């Protein structure tokens, strides 16, 4: 995997806490940030893949309407 350096600006208090967190996890700040970003990207990819799978399933469903709506709001909500 090819790497590229980036510049990141953080509030000083966040940076200090992040460094402590990295040390507690026996990691560097760079390693910690890399791992967290990889997890975030992976979750996003997984979400989009699941969404596409579910949309494909919905397209195959036959609800018996033929794609037409044969009712209106009043039909669904009888008012007296």
C-alpha positions as CSV (number, residue, x, y, z in Angstrom):
1,X,0.0,0.0,0.0
2,X,1.3,3.4,-0.9
3,X,1.2,6.1,1.7
4,X,1.0,9.9,1.5
5,X,1.7,12.4,4.2
6,X,-1.0,14.9,5.1
7,X,-1.1,18.0,7.3
8,X,-3.8,18.1,9.9
9,X,-4.8,21.0,12.2
10,X,-6.3,20.1,15.6
11,X,-7.2,22.0,18.7
12,X,-4.3,21.7,21.1
13,X,-6.4,20.0,23.8
14,X,-7.6,17.4,21.3
15,X,-4.1,16.7,20.1
16,X,-2.8,16.2,23.6
17,X,-5.6,13.8,24.5
18,X,-5.1,11.9,21.1
19,X,-1.4,11.5,21.8
20,X,-2.2,10.0,25.3
21,X,-4.8,7.7,23.7
22,X,-2.2,6.6,21.1
23,X,0.3,5.8,23.8
24,X,-2.3,3.9,25.8
25,X,-3.0,1.8,22.7
26,X,0.7,1.2,22.2
27,X,0.5,3.1,18.9
28,X,1.8,6.3,17.3
29,X,-0.6,9.2,16.6
30,X,-0.2,8.5,12.9
31,X,-1.1,4.8,13.4
32,X,-4.1,5.7,15.6
33,X,-5.4,8.2,13.1
34,X,-4.8,5.9,10.2
35,X,-6.7,3.0,11.9
36,X,-9.6,5.2,12.8
37,X,-9.9,6.6,9.3
38,X,-9.7,3.1,7.8
39,X,-12.5,2.0,10.1
40,X,-14.6,5.0,9.2
41,X,-14.1,4.5,5.5
42,X,-14.9,0.8,5.8
43,X,-18.1,1.5,7.6
44,X,-19.1,3.9,4.9
45,X,-18.3,1.3,2.2
46,X,-20.2,-1.4,4.1
47,X,-23.3,0.9,4.4
48,X,-23.3,1.7,0.7
49,X,-22.9,-2.0,-0.3
50,X,-25.8,-3.0,2.1
51,X,-27.9,-0.1,0.7
52,X,-27.4,-1.3,-2.9
53,X,-28.3,-4.9,-2.0
54,X,-31.5,-3.8,-0.2
55,X,-32.5,-1.6,-3.1
56,X,-32.0,-4.4,-5.5
57,X,-34.3,-6.6,-3.3
58,X,-36.9,-3.9,-3.2
59,X,-37.0,-3.7,-7.0
60,X,-37.8,-7.4,-7.2
61,X,-40.8,-7.1,-4.8
62,X,-44.2,-7.3,-6.2
63,X,-46.7,-5.6,-4.0
64,X,-49.6,-6.2,-6.3
65,X,-50.1,-2.6,-7.2
66,X,-48.4,-2.7,-10.6
67,X,-46.7,0.5,-9.6
68,X,-49.9,2.4,-9.3
69,X,-51.4,4.0,-6.3
70,X,-55.1,3.3,-6.2
71,X,-55.9,5.1,-2.9
72,X,-55.7,8.5,-1.4
73,X,-55.2,9.8,2.1
74,X,-58.9,9.9,2.9
75,X,-59.2,6.2,2.0
76,X,-56.5,5.4,4.5
77,X,-57.7,7.7,7.3
78,X,-61.5,7.6,7.6
79,X,-62.7,10.6,9.5
80,X,-66.0,11.0,11.1
